[in-house]
Amino acid sequence: MTKYYINNTPQSNGDHDVHKEDCFSLAFTLNKTDLGHHATCYLAMIEAKKIHKHAKACQRCFKECSSM
């Protein structure tokens, strides 16, 4: 299972990016919340949307959920 995080600082469009633990962009994310370990990105996105309504999957680290 993979560990996921959500960026608590929104982008200019209001989206909060969700990243895998090994994403390059996560290294520059200072204000993040640990979403825990999930078997799929879809499960991680469900958890992320409980925290931030405008959660969006990082297109760099997982393309399979980028439409969520």
Secondary structure as GFF3:
##gff-version 3
##sequence-region A 1 68
A	DSSP	beta_strand	2	7	.	.	.	ID=ss1
A	DSSP	beta_strand	16	20	.	.	.	ID=ss2
A	DSSP	three_ten_helix	24	28	.	.	.	ID=ss3
A	DSSP	beta_strand	32	38	.	.	.	ID=ss4
A	DSSP	alpha_helix	41	51	.	.	.	ID=ss5
A	DSSP	beta_strand	55	57	.	.	.	ID=ss6
A	DSSP	three_ten_helix	63	65	.	.	.	ID=ss7
###
